[in-house]
Protein backbone atom coordinates (compact mmCIF):
# COMPACT_ATOMS: atom_id res chain seq x y z
CA UNK A 1 0.00 0.00 0.00
CA UNK A 2 1.36 3.39 -0.90
CA UNK A 3 2.20 5.66 2.02
CA UNK A 4 1.19 9.27 1.78
CA UNK A 5 2.14 11.85 4.35
CA UNK A 6 -0.09 13.90 6.59
CA UNK A 7 0.61 17.60 6.71
CA UNK A 8 0.76 18.00 2.94
CA UNK A 9 0.19 21.43 1.48
CA UNK A 10 -3.41 21.52 0.31
CA UNK A 11 -4.94 24.24 -1.78
CA UNK A 12 -8.57 24.98 -1.28
CA UNK A 13 -10.66 27.16 -3.49
CA UNK A 14 -13.88 28.35 -2.01
CA UNK A 15 -16.51 29.31 -4.55
CA UNK A 16 -18.47 32.18 -3.07
CA UNK A 17 -22.17 32.55 -3.56
CA UNK A 18 -24.42 35.47 -4.27
CA UNK A 19 -27.64 35.69 -2.36
CA UNK A 20 -30.50 35.03 -4.74
CA UNK A 21 -34.13 34.73 -3.72
CA UNK A 22 -35.22 31.12 -3.26
CA UNK A 23 -31.63 29.86 -3.85
CA UNK A 24 -29.45 28.35 -1.13
CA UNK A 25 -25.77 29.26 -0.81
CA UNK A 26 -23.19 26.65 -1.88
CA UNK A 27 -19.47 26.20 -1.25
CA UNK A 28 -17.19 23.94 -3.26
CA UNK A 29 -13.76 22.95 -1.93
CA UNK A 30 -10.98 21.74 -4.21
CA UNK A 31 -8.03 20.00 -2.56
CA UNK A 32 -4.69 19.29 -4.19
CA UNK A 33 -3.72 15.65 -4.45
CA UNK A 34 -0.89 14.56 -2.15
CA UNK A 35 2.55 14.11 -3.74
CA UNK A 36 4.26 10.76 -3.34
CA UNK A 37 7.62 11.43 -1.60
CA UNK A 38 9.43 9.16 -4.06
CA UNK A 39 8.01 11.11 -7.00
CA UNK A 40 8.93 14.35 -5.23
CA UNK A 41 12.52 13.12 -4.90
CA UNK A 42 12.71 11.91 -8.49
CA UNK A 43 11.53 15.32 -9.70
CA UNK A 44 14.65 16.84 -8.14
CA UNK A 45 17.08 14.45 -9.82
CA UNK A 46 17.70 16.44 -12.98
CA UNK A 47 20.88 18.06 -14.35
CA UNK A 48 21.53 21.52 -12.97
CA UNK A 49 19.66 20.99 -9.71
CA UNK A 50 21.12 19.99 -6.38
CA UNK A 51 20.78 20.01 -2.62
CA UNK A 52 22.89 20.89 0.39
CA UNK A 53 23.60 18.18 2.94
CA UNK A 54 25.07 17.82 6.40
CA UNK A 55 25.84 14.29 7.50
CA UNK A 56 26.98 13.04 10.91
CA UNK A 57 27.90 9.36 11.06
CA UNK A 58 29.71 6.93 13.31
CA UNK A 59 30.92 3.34 13.34
CA UNK A 60 31.22 1.67 16.73
CA UNK A 61 32.84 -1.76 17.02
CA UNK A 62 32.62 -3.81 20.23
CA UNK A 63 35.00 -6.74 20.57
CA UNK A 64 36.71 -8.85 23.20
CA UNK A 65 40.45 -9.34 23.65
CA UNK A 66 41.76 -11.68 26.36
CA UNK A 67 38.35 -11.57 28.07
CA UNK A 68 38.46 -7.77 28.10
CA UNK A 69 35.62 -5.81 26.51
CA UNK A 70 36.99 -3.23 24.05
CA UNK A 71 35.38 -0.60 21.85
CA UNK A 72 36.51 1.48 18.88
CA UNK A 73 34.48 4.35 17.49
CA UNK A 74 35.12 6.48 14.40
CA UNK A 75 33.03 9.60 13.73
CA UNK A 76 32.67 11.45 10.46
CA UNK A 77 31.04 14.79 9.74
CA UNK A 78 30.40 15.79 6.14
CA UNK A 79 28.89 18.98 4.74
CA UNK A 80 28.58 20.40 1.26
CA UNK A 81 26.72 20.39 -2.03
CA UNK A 82 25.35 17.61 -4.20
CA UNK A 83 24.79 18.08 -7.95
CA UNK A 84 22.29 15.82 -9.69
CA UNK A 85 22.41 14.21 -13.10
CA UNK A 86 19.52 12.46 -14.80
CA UNK A 87 18.07 10.35 -12.00
CA UNK A 88 21.23 10.18 -9.93
CA UNK A 89 24.01 12.03 -8.10
CA UNK A 90 26.46 13.37 -10.69
CA UNK A 91 28.98 15.17 -8.46
CA UNK A 92 29.65 16.29 -4.90
CA UNK A 93 31.76 18.97 -3.25
CA UNK A 94 32.16 18.10 0.42
CA UNK A 95 34.13 19.06 3.52
CA UNK A 96 34.95 16.02 5.63
CA UNK A 97 36.24 15.70 9.19
CA UNK A 98 36.91 12.39 10.95
CA UNK A 99 37.76 11.64 14.56
CA UNK A 100 38.10 8.68 16.90
CA UNK A 101 38.16 8.21 20.64
CA UNK A 102 41.67 6.82 20.45
CA UNK A 103 43.33 9.40 18.14
CA UNK A 104 41.14 12.47 18.41
CA UNK A 105 40.36 14.62 15.36
CA UNK A 106 42.14 14.36 12.02
CA UNK A 107 42.69 17.47 9.89
CA UNK A 108 39.58 18.14 7.78
CA UNK A 109 39.79 17.88 4.01
CA UNK A 110 37.77 18.82 0.94
CA UNK A 111 36.75 16.24 -1.66
CA UNK A 112 35.24 16.77 -5.10
CA UNK A 113 33.93 13.67 -6.84
CA UNK A 114 32.52 13.08 -10.31
CA UNK A 115 32.44 10.06 -12.58
CA UNK A 116 34.92 7.53 -11.16
CA UNK A 117 37.26 10.23 -9.82
CA UNK A 118 37.73 11.82 -6.42
CA UNK A 119 39.98 14.83 -5.75
CA UNK A 120 41.18 15.66 -2.23
CA UNK A 121 42.87 18.75 -0.80
CA UNK A 122 43.45 20.90 2.25
CA UNK A 123 46.11 23.43 3.18
CA UNK A 124 48.54 20.83 4.55
CA UNK A 125 48.10 18.49 1.59
CA UNK A 126 48.76 21.34 -0.86
CA UNK A 127 51.98 22.24 0.97
CA UNK A 128 53.20 18.63 0.86
CA UNK A 129 52.64 18.20 -2.88
CA UNK A 130 55.07 19.20 -5.64
CA UNK A 131 55.09 22.89 -6.55
CA UNK A 132 51.95 23.98 -8.38
CA UNK A 133 49.93 20.93 -7.36
CA UNK A 134 47.26 21.11 -4.68
CA UNK A 135 44.85 18.20 -5.34
CA UNK A 136 45.31 14.42 -5.15
CA UNK A 137 43.30 12.39 -7.65
CA UNK A 138 42.08 8.85 -6.95
CA UNK A 139 40.09 6.65 -9.32
CA UNK A 140 37.50 4.17 -8.09
CA UNK A 141 38.55 0.61 -8.86
CA UNK A 142 35.00 -0.74 -8.99
CA UNK A 143 32.02 0.20 -11.10
CA UNK A 144 30.78 2.80 -8.62
CA UNK A 145 32.28 5.87 -7.01
CA UNK A 146 31.53 5.42 -3.30
CA UNK A 147 31.96 9.14 -2.60
CA UNK A 148 28.83 9.77 -4.68
CA UNK A 149 26.74 7.52 -2.42
CA UNK A 150 25.26 10.36 -0.42
CA UNK A 151 21.63 10.83 0.54
CA UNK A 152 18.76 8.44 -0.08
CA UNK A 153 18.06 7.09 -3.56
CA UNK A 154 14.45 6.74 -4.78
CA UNK A 155 14.69 2.96 -4.38
CA UNK A 156 15.99 3.25 -0.80
CA UNK A 157 13.31 5.80 0.06
CA UNK A 158 10.59 3.55 -1.41
CA UNK A 159 11.79 0.61 0.68
CA UNK A 160 11.85 2.66 3.89
CA UNK A 161 8.40 4.13 3.25
CA UNK A 162 6.95 0.70 2.60
CA UNK A 163 8.33 -0.48 5.94
CA UNK A 164 7.47 2.58 8.03
CA UNK A 165 4.57 3.99 10.02
CA UNK A 166 3.65 7.57 10.77
CA UNK A 167 4.63 8.72 14.24
CA UNK A 168 3.97 12.46 13.77
CA UNK A 169 3.05 14.81 10.95
CA UNK A 170 5.75 14.49 8.29
CA UNK A 171 7.71 11.97 10.39
CA UNK A 172 7.90 8.23 9.83
CA UNK A 173 9.69 5.40 11.60
CA UNK A 174 10.42 1.85 10.52
CA UNK A 175 12.58 -1.22 10.97
CA UNK A 176 13.96 -3.95 8.73
CA UNK A 177 16.36 -6.86 8.69
CA UNK A 178 19.84 -5.95 7.43
CA UNK A 179 19.61 -8.42 4.53
CA UNK A 180 16.31 -6.88 3.39
CA UNK A 181 17.51 -3.31 3.82
CA UNK A 182 20.59 -3.94 1.69
CA UNK A 183 18.81 -6.36 -0.67
CA UNK A 184 21.74 -8.70 -0.09
CA UNK A 185 21.39 -12.13 1.54
CA UNK A 186 25.11 -12.13 2.29
CA UNK A 187 24.88 -8.92 4.36
CA UNK A 188 24.76 -10.99 7.54
CA UNK A 189 22.68 -10.86 10.68
CA UNK A 190 21.55 -7.44 11.81
CA UNK A 191 18.74 -4.97 12.30
CA UNK A 192 18.08 -1.51 10.87
CA UNK A 193 15.95 1.26 12.37
CA UNK A 194 15.20 4.41 10.39
CA UNK A 195 13.43 7.74 10.82
CA UNK A 196 12.29 9.93 7.93
CA UNK A 197 11.38 13.61 8.13
CA UNK A 198 9.65 15.58 5.35
CA UNK A 199 8.75 19.18 4.62
CA UNK A 200 5.37 20.43 3.39
CA UNK A 201 6.33 19.45 -0.18
CA UNK A 202 7.13 15.88 0.89
CA UNK A 203 10.84 16.41 0.29
CA UNK A 204 13.26 14.93 2.77
CA UNK A 205 14.64 17.22 5.43
CA UNK A 206 16.33 14.51 7.47
CA UNK A 207 17.03 10.78 7.54
CA UNK A 208 18.37 8.91 10.57
CA UNK A 209 19.49 5.31 10.07
CA UNK A 210 20.83 3.05 12.84
CA UNK A 211 22.20 -0.37 11.97
CA UNK A 212 23.38 -3.07 14.34
CA UNK A 213 25.31 -5.92 12.72
CA UNK A 214 26.47 -9.19 14.28
CA UNK A 215 29.26 -11.54 13.17
CA UNK A 216 28.63 -14.80 11.38
CA UNK A 217 28.21 -17.86 13.53
CA UNK A 218 31.56 -19.02 14.86
CA UNK A 219 33.34 -15.74 14.06
CA UNK A 220 35.17 -13.92 16.86
CA UNK A 221 36.27 -10.87 14.85
CA UNK A 222 33.89 -8.62 16.81
CA UNK A 223 30.91 -8.86 19.13
CA UNK A 224 28.75 -6.32 17.34
CA UNK A 225 29.10 -3.36 15.00
CA UNK A 226 26.84 -0.31 15.10
CA UNK A 227 26.43 2.25 12.31
CA UNK A 228 24.68 5.59 12.85
CA UNK A 229 23.95 8.07 10.07
CA UNK A 230 22.08 11.36 10.48
CA UNK A 231 21.68 13.25 7.19
CA UNK A 232 20.00 16.66 6.87
CA UNK A 233 18.90 18.21 3.59
CA UNK A 234 18.28 21.85 2.66
CA UNK A 235 17.91 23.95 -0.45
CA UNK A 236 16.22 21.41 -2.69
CA UNK A 237 16.19 22.69 -6.27
CA UNK A 238 19.23 24.91 -5.78
CA UNK A 239 21.26 25.42 -8.94
CA UNK A 240 24.51 23.50 -8.38
CA UNK A 241 27.48 23.20 -10.73
CA UNK A 242 30.51 21.23 -9.58
CA UNK A 243 33.62 20.99 -11.72
CA UNK A 244 36.76 18.91 -11.28
CA UNK A 245 39.96 20.83 -10.41
CA UNK A 246 42.01 21.98 -13.40
CA UNK A 247 44.45 19.31 -14.58
CA UNK A 248 47.52 21.41 -13.82
CA UNK A 249 46.64 21.44 -10.11
CA UNK A 250 46.19 17.68 -9.84
CA UNK A 251 48.57 14.81 -9.11
CA UNK A 252 47.57 11.16 -9.24
CA UNK A 253 47.69 9.26 -5.96
CA UNK A 254 49.53 6.48 -7.81
CA UNK A 255 52.41 8.86 -8.54
CA UNK A 256 53.06 9.86 -4.93
CA UNK A 257 56.41 8.68 -3.58
CA UNK A 258 56.66 7.21 -0.08
CA UNK A 259 57.83 10.47 1.51
CA UNK A 260 55.04 12.55 -0.04
CA UNK A 261 52.41 9.93 0.76
CA UNK A 262 53.45 9.97 4.41
CA UNK A 263 53.33 13.78 4.48
CA UNK A 264 49.87 14.09 2.91
CA UNK A 265 48.47 11.38 5.18
CA UNK A 266 49.75 13.29 8.21
CA UNK A 267 48.14 16.43 6.74
CA UNK A 268 44.73 14.75 6.58
CA UNK A 269 44.58 12.71 3.39
CA UNK A 270 42.52 9.56 4.18
CA UNK A 271 44.91 6.70 4.89
CA UNK A 272 42.86 4.28 2.82
CA UNK A 273 41.97 6.85 0.18
CA UNK A 274 38.69 8.77 -0.23
CA UNK A 275 36.67 5.72 -1.27
Secondary structure per residue as TSV (DSSP state, phi and psi in degrees):
chain	resnum	aa	ss	phi	psi
A	1	X	-	360.0	133.7
A	2	X	-	-69.8	142.9
A	3	X	-	-103.8	123.3
A	4	X	-	-116.2	150.8
A	5	X	-	-99.2	136.6
A	6	X	T	-69.4	161.2
A	7	X	T	81.5	16.3
A	8	X	-	-70.6	154.1
A	9	X	-	-72.9	123.4
A	10	X	-	-117.6	138.2
A	11	X	-	-105.9	131.0
A	12	X	-	-122.8	131.8
A	13	X	-	-114.2	116.4
A	14	X	-	-94.6	124.9
A	15	X	-	-92.9	110.3
A	16	X	-	-70.1	162.6
A	17	X	-	-123.1	154.9
A	18	X	-	-109.8	130.2
A	19	X	-	-64.3	121.8
A	20	X	B	-129.3	134.5
A	21	X	T	-51.7	134.3
A	22	X	T	65.0	21.3
A	23	X	B	-130.9	126.7
A	24	X	-	-78.8	150.7
A	25	X	-	-71.8	150.4
A	26	X	-	-138.4	147.1
A	27	X	-	-130.3	129.1
A	28	X	-	-115.2	129.8
A	29	X	-	-111.6	129.5
A	30	X	-	-114.3	124.7
A	31	X	-	-115.9	133.6
A	32	X	-	-68.3	143.0
A	33	X	-	-70.9	141.5
A	34	X	-	-63.9	149.9
A	35	X	-	-99.3	126.2
A	36	X	-	-62.0	127.9
A	37	X	H	-56.6	-33.3
A	38	X	H	-68.2	-42.2
A	39	X	H	-64.8	-37.1
A	40	X	H	-62.7	-40.6
A	41	X	H	-67.6	-45.9
A	42	X	H	-59.5	-34.1
A	43	X	H	-65.6	-20.5
A	44	X	H	-86.2	-19.8
A	45	X	-	-84.9	68.7
A	46	X	S	-132.9	149.7
A	47	X	T	-56.3	137.6
A	48	X	T	97.6	-22.7
A	49	X	E	-96.3	164.5
A	50	X	E	-164.3	-170.0
A	51	X	E	-153.1	154.6
A	52	X	E	-98.4	140.7
A	53	X	E	-131.5	152.4
A	54	X	E	-132.6	124.6
A	55	X	E	-127.7	127.2
A	56	X	E	-116.9	122.6
A	57	X	E	-137.7	160.1
A	58	X	E	-150.3	151.8
A	59	X	E	-124.6	122.7
A	60	X	E	-120.1	123.0
A	61	X	E	-115.2	122.3
A	62	X	E	-103.1	131.3
A	63	X	E	-149.5	170.6
A	64	X	E	-124.5	129.9
A	65	X	E	-127.8	120.9
A	66	X	T	50.8	46.3
A	67	X	T	66.2	12.9
A	68	X	E	-106.0	129.9
A	69	X	E	-75.9	128.3
A	70	X	E	-126.6	158.1
A	71	X	E	-147.5	137.3
A	72	X	E	-124.4	134.0
A	73	X	E	-133.6	132.6
A	74	X	E	-120.8	128.7
A	75	X	E	-113.2	143.5
A	76	X	E	-134.6	134.1
A	77	X	E	-122.6	127.7
A	78	X	E	-128.0	137.4
A	79	X	E	-147.0	141.9
A	80	X	E	162.4	-154.7
A	81	X	E	-117.3	146.9
A	82	X	E	-120.4	128.7
A	83	X	E	-106.9	132.3
A	84	X	E	-94.4	151.6
A	85	X	-	-106.9	-152.7
A	86	X	S	-83.6	95.9
A	87	X	S	82.9	9.2
A	88	X	S	-153.6	-178.0
A	89	X	E	-89.2	121.5
A	90	X	E	-94.1	-33.4
A	91	X	E	-161.0	157.2
A	92	X	E	-138.4	152.5
A	93	X	E	-134.0	104.3
A	94	X	E	-127.6	148.9
A	95	X	E	-105.1	130.1
A	96	X	E	-126.1	134.8
A	97	X	E	-133.0	130.3
A	98	X	E	-118.5	153.1
A	99	X	E	-153.3	160.9
A	100	X	E	-143.3	158.8
A	101	X	T	-64.6	-31.3
A	102	X	T	-80.6	-38.9
A	103	X	T	-111.5	-6.2
A	104	X	E	76.2	-155.5
A	105	X	E	-87.5	139.8
A	106	X	-	-91.2	156.2
A	107	X	-	-59.1	136.0
A	108	X	-	-69.5	158.3
A	109	X	E	-141.3	163.7
A	110	X	E	-109.0	138.8
A	111	X	E	-131.7	131.5
A	112	X	E	-112.1	131.4
A	113	X	E	-131.7	138.9
A	114	X	E	-157.8	149.5
A	115	X	T	57.3	-128.2
A	116	X	T	-103.4	9.7
A	117	X	E	-106.3	149.5
A	118	X	E	-134.8	136.3
A	119	X	E	-122.1	128.4
A	120	X	E	-122.4	141.0
A	121	X	E	-154.8	161.6
A	122	X	-	-164.4	179.5
A	123	X	H	-61.0	-44.1
A	124	X	H	-66.6	-39.9
A	125	X	H	-63.0	-44.5
A	126	X	H	-60.8	-38.2
A	127	X	H	-67.6	-32.8
A	128	X	H	-80.6	-17.4
A	129	X	S	-84.1	162.6
A	130	X	S	-56.1	153.3
A	131	X	T	-51.1	131.6
A	132	X	T	90.2	-13.7
A	133	X	-	-102.2	140.8
A	134	X	-	-138.9	-7.4
A	135	X	E	-123.1	143.4
A	136	X	E	-106.8	127.4
A	137	X	E	-101.1	132.4
A	138	X	E	-123.7	149.3
A	139	X	E	-118.6	130.7
A	140	X	-	-62.0	134.5
A	141	X	S	-82.6	-25.6
A	142	X	S	-91.4	-164.9
A	143	X	S	-79.7	-21.0
A	144	X	S	-117.7	151.5
A	145	X	-	-95.9	107.4
A	146	X	G	-63.1	-25.5
A	147	X	G	-66.1	-24.7
A	148	X	G	-81.9	-5.0
A	149	X	-	-83.0	67.0
A	150	X	-	-117.3	146.4
A	151	X	S	73.2	175.6
A	152	X	-	-92.2	135.3
A	153	X	-	-82.0	162.1
A	154	X	H	-55.6	-39.8
A	155	X	H	-65.8	-41.6
A	156	X	H	-65.8	-41.2
A	157	X	H	-63.9	-42.4
A	158	X	H	-59.5	-43.8
A	159	X	H	-62.0	-46.2
A	160	X	H	-64.9	-40.8
A	161	X	H	-62.8	-40.1
A	162	X	H	-70.5	-12.3
A	163	X	T	-121.6	28.3
A	164	X	E	-128.7	162.0
A	165	X	E	-129.9	152.4
A	166	X	E	-74.7	131.7
A	167	X	E	-115.6	-15.5
A	168	X	E	-165.8	169.0
A	169	X	T	-60.1	121.7
A	170	X	T	73.6	12.0
A	171	X	E	-131.8	128.5
A	172	X	E	-128.4	151.9
A	173	X	E	-136.6	140.2
A	174	X	E	-153.5	172.8
A	175	X	E	-139.5	159.4
A	176	X	E	-160.9	159.4
A	177	X	E	-73.7	147.8
A	178	X	H	-58.3	-41.5
A	179	X	H	-63.2	-36.3
A	180	X	H	-74.0	-40.7
A	181	X	H	-62.9	-39.7
A	182	X	T	-92.4	-3.8
A	183	X	T	52.9	43.6
A	184	X	-	-146.4	110.9
A	185	X	G	-66.5	-18.1
A	186	X	G	-90.5	4.9
A	187	X	G	-66.3	-20.5
A	188	X	-	95.2	-180.0
A	189	X	S	-79.8	134.6
A	190	X	E	172.9	168.8
A	191	X	E	-129.8	148.5
A	192	X	E	-126.9	133.2
A	193	X	E	-121.6	135.3
A	194	X	E	-138.3	147.8
A	195	X	E	-122.7	138.8
A	196	X	E	-124.6	136.2
A	197	X	E	-126.5	135.3
A	198	X	E	-128.4	153.2
A	199	X	-	-89.4	-172.2
A	200	X	T	-68.8	-13.2
A	201	X	T	-99.0	9.4
A	202	X	S	64.8	27.3
A	203	X	-	-97.3	142.7
A	204	X	E	-60.1	136.0
A	205	X	E	-110.9	-21.3
A	206	X	E	-164.8	142.1
A	207	X	E	-131.0	135.8
A	208	X	E	-125.4	120.5
A	209	X	E	-125.3	125.5
A	210	X	E	-119.9	124.7
A	211	X	E	-122.2	132.5
A	212	X	E	-118.0	120.2
A	213	X	E	-115.5	146.0
A	214	X	-	-121.4	150.5
A	215	X	-	-70.1	160.2
A	216	X	-	-63.8	155.8
A	217	X	T	-55.7	129.1
A	218	X	T	90.1	-10.4
A	219	X	-	-85.8	140.8
A	220	X	-	-119.6	20.1
A	221	X	S	-63.5	-38.2
A	222	X	-	-158.5	163.5
A	223	X	S	-86.6	-47.0
A	224	X	E	-160.3	158.2
A	225	X	E	-130.4	129.0
A	226	X	E	-117.6	132.0
A	227	X	E	-116.4	132.7
A	228	X	E	-128.4	128.8
A	229	X	E	-134.8	125.0
A	230	X	E	-123.8	107.1
A	231	X	E	-113.7	130.1
A	232	X	E	-116.6	140.6
A	233	X	E	-118.7	143.5
A	234	X	E	-152.6	155.9
A	235	X	E	70.8	37.5
A	236	X	E	-56.4	137.1
A	237	X	E	87.5	-1.4
A	238	X	E	-62.0	140.5
A	239	X	E	-72.8	121.3
A	240	X	-	-129.5	128.8
A	241	X	-	-130.9	119.3
A	242	X	-	-120.5	124.7
A	243	X	-	-117.9	147.4
A	244	X	-	-67.0	151.9
A	245	X	-	-59.6	152.7
A	246	X	-	-63.3	145.2
A	247	X	G	-56.7	-34.3
A	248	X	G	-69.1	-13.1
A	249	X	G	-99.2	0.1
A	250	X	E	-111.5	141.4
A	251	X	E	-128.0	138.7
A	252	X	E	-71.8	139.5
A	253	X	G	-58.1	-33.6
A	254	X	G	-65.2	-21.4
A	255	X	G	-95.3	2.0
A	256	X	-	-74.7	131.5
A	257	X	-	-79.8	171.0
A	258	X	H	-59.1	-41.1
A	259	X	H	-65.8	-44.9
A	260	X	H	-68.2	-39.6
A	261	X	H	-60.8	-41.6
A	262	X	H	-64.1	-40.1
A	263	X	H	-68.2	-42.7
A	264	X	H	-71.8	-32.2
A	265	X	H	-65.3	-41.6
A	266	X	H	-64.1	-31.3
A	267	X	H	-80.7	-7.6
A	268	X	T	126.1	-5.3
A	269	X	-	-64.3	132.2
A	270	X	-	-57.1	129.1
A	271	X	T	-57.3	-38.0
A	272	X	T	-96.5	11.1
A	273	X	-	88.6	167.9
A	274	X	-	-73.6	-12.8
A	275	X	-	-88.9	360.0
